[in-house]
């Protein structure tokens, strides 16, 4: 490994640690949409297994828990990814061609944004952050309007489809 590929950092104990920055370069291109897909995929692989092998729950509770977890992860990932994608698309559309700068009335803000948009890297970072903020606001609304009702309906359908019933409120082994 070349020295240019390694970032030397000192942690709180004063020991030097080596972090290969080359292996993390691909992460700088991820936006909120990609991050949500990665989180959803990881959750879909791990959480149902944890729920199924939970020794504190009885068989009925574990099966229902796996169904509920899978549905919530899939619905949450689809809704979250979609909303974040729309936020990123809107941020790119609004900032395309820098025409939005003409509409800004505050001179200090206009000056700062003009400076940011004169540098391609800063512009890309701004658009990514702007899209992430828009996506976050959208996700807050979408969680209550789409995600929760859709997940509840899917859980009800899945429960009937697989012949499961909701466990007792207390859960656990009897």
Wavefront OBJ file of the C-alpha trace (Angstrom):
o trace
v 0.000 0.000 0.000
v 1.363 3.382 -1.001
v 1.653 6.215 1.496
v -0.868 8.244 -0.537
v -3.459 5.544 0.073
v -3.123 5.634 3.842
v -4.515 8.226 6.225
v -2.534 8.310 9.457
v -4.666 9.341 12.395
v -3.931 9.483 16.056
v -6.660 8.263 18.365
v -7.297 9.430 21.923
v -4.790 7.009 23.405
v -2.020 8.644 21.370
v -1.415 5.551 19.266
v -1.206 5.982 15.511
v -3.683 3.999 13.478
v -3.604 3.474 9.756
v -6.758 3.862 7.717
v -6.611 2.969 4.017
v -8.451 5.884 2.423
v -8.504 4.308 -1.029
v -10.937 1.652 0.158
v -13.350 4.329 1.436
v -13.265 6.550 -1.679
v -16.350 4.894 -3.193
v -18.400 5.952 -0.164
v -18.001 9.640 -1.011
v -20.246 9.092 -4.049
v -23.150 7.707 -2.024
v -26.188 9.879 -1.491
v -29.131 9.313 0.852
v -30.796 6.970 -1.642
v -27.809 4.640 -1.800
v -27.347 4.760 1.941
v -30.984 3.734 2.508
v -30.638 0.791 0.117
v -27.503 -0.394 1.933
v -29.186 -0.065 5.335
v -32.323 -1.837 4.115
v -30.340 -4.699 2.573
v -28.264 -5.158 5.696
v -31.374 -5.108 7.890
v -33.154 -7.608 5.633
v -30.252 -10.038 5.924
v -29.683 -9.762 9.672
v -32.800 -8.747 11.601
v -35.152 -11.611 10.604
v -32.486 -14.130 11.641
v -32.107 -12.427 15.011
v -35.900 -12.428 15.471
v -36.261 -16.083 14.475
v -33.593 -17.317 16.883
v -34.737 -15.185 19.821
v -34.766 -17.624 22.751
v -36.974 -15.320 24.824
v -39.986 -15.745 22.498
v -42.183 -18.721 21.772
v -42.542 -20.227 18.270
v -45.730 -18.322 17.410
v -44.200 -15.000 18.463
v -40.975 -15.637 16.542
v -42.738 -16.471 13.280
v -44.965 -13.413 13.540
v -41.969 -11.270 14.465
v -40.034 -12.420 11.379
v -43.008 -11.652 9.124
v -43.505 -8.237 10.684
v -39.795 -7.404 10.511
v -39.423 -8.407 6.852
v -42.496 -6.413 5.830
v -41.434 -3.328 7.785
v -37.927 -3.452 6.324
v -39.140 -3.893 2.742
v -41.821 -1.199 3.000
v -39.505 1.189 4.843
v -36.711 0.669 2.333
v -38.951 1.136 -0.704
v -40.683 4.236 0.680
v -37.482 5.711 2.133
v -35.470 5.103 -1.029
v -38.200 6.522 -3.251
v -38.647 9.680 -1.202
v -34.900 10.262 -0.927
v -34.537 9.736 -4.679
v -37.236 12.317 -5.373
v -35.480 14.750 -3.009
v -32.174 14.289 -4.840
v -33.846 14.671 -8.253
v -35.566 17.867 -7.137
v -32.316 19.280 -5.722
v -30.551 18.599 -9.033
v -33.417 20.112 -11.013
v -33.673 23.267 -8.890
v -29.928 23.926 -8.938
v -29.399 23.091 -12.620
v -27.920 26.013 -14.498
v -27.637 28.187 -11.376
v -30.864 30.054 -12.313
v -32.141 29.715 -8.778
v -29.359 32.101 -7.663
v -31.180 34.934 -9.471
v -34.240 34.416 -7.254
v -32.344 34.778 -3.968
v -32.965 38.203 -2.409
v -30.578 38.027 0.561
v -27.250 39.463 -0.721
v -25.052 37.627 1.816
v -26.673 34.271 1.020
v -26.470 34.967 -2.694
v -22.757 35.791 -2.376
v -22.048 32.616 -0.400
v -23.979 30.400 -2.815
v -22.333 32.025 -5.833
v -18.952 31.222 -4.297
v -20.032 27.615 -3.634
v -21.357 27.175 -7.172
v -18.153 28.503 -8.724
v -16.320 25.382 -7.455
v -17.541 22.091 -8.984
v -16.730 19.983 -5.905
v -18.455 22.433 -3.533
v -21.444 22.588 -5.884
v -21.738 18.789 -5.932
v -21.540 18.675 -2.110
v -24.170 21.408 -1.780
v -26.582 19.663 -4.142
v -26.073 16.358 -2.293
v -26.696 17.982 1.090
v -29.688 19.933 -0.226
v -31.184 16.750 -1.674
v -30.568 14.886 1.573
v -32.354 17.597 3.572
v -35.292 17.569 1.137
v -35.377 13.774 1.314
v -35.312 13.844 5.108
v -38.263 16.240 5.213
v -40.078 14.020 2.736
v -39.352 10.883 4.745
v -40.800 12.444 7.892
v -44.073 13.064 6.048
v -43.991 9.768 4.115
v -43.480 7.682 7.262
v -46.868 8.746 8.597
v -48.775 8.960 5.313
v -47.438 5.904 3.425
v -45.016 3.774 5.407
v -47.043 3.016 8.547
v -50.421 2.363 6.873
v -48.809 0.309 4.092
v -46.809 -1.784 6.560
v -49.903 -2.380 8.720
v -51.950 -3.495 5.707
v -49.127 -5.753 4.472
v -48.727 -7.319 7.931
v -52.470 -8.037 8.061
v -52.333 -9.644 4.592
v -49.172 -11.620 5.456
v -50.680 -12.825 8.711
v -53.709 -14.234 6.857
v -51.607 -15.581 3.964
v -49.261 -17.572 6.218
v -51.918 -18.571 8.760
v -50.277 -16.683 11.605
v -51.933 -14.843 14.421
v -50.648 -11.928 16.396
v -48.981 -13.047 19.628
v -50.228 -12.056 23.056
v -49.426 -8.514 24.089
v -46.987 -9.713 26.752
v -45.100 -11.980 24.327
v -42.379 -14.306 25.498
v -42.592 -17.951 26.520
v -45.522 -19.170 28.568
l 1 2 3 4 5 6 7 8 9 10 11 12 13 14 15 16 17 18 19 20 21 22 23 24 25 26 27 28 29 30 31 32 33 34 35 36 37 38 39 40 41 42 43 44 45 46 47 48 49 50 51 52 53 54 55 56 57 58 59 60 61 62 63 64 65 66 67 68 69 70 71 72 73 74 75 76 77 78 79 80 81 82 83 84 85 86 87 88 89 90 91 92 93 94 95 96 97 98 99 100 101 102 103 104 105 106 107 108 109 110 111 112 113 114 115 116 117 118 119 120 121 122 123 124 125 126 127 128 129 130 131 132 133 134 135 136 137 138 139 140 141 142 143 144 145 146 147 148 149 150 151 152 153 154 155 156 157 158 159 160 161 162 163 164 165 166 167 168 169 170 171 172 173 174
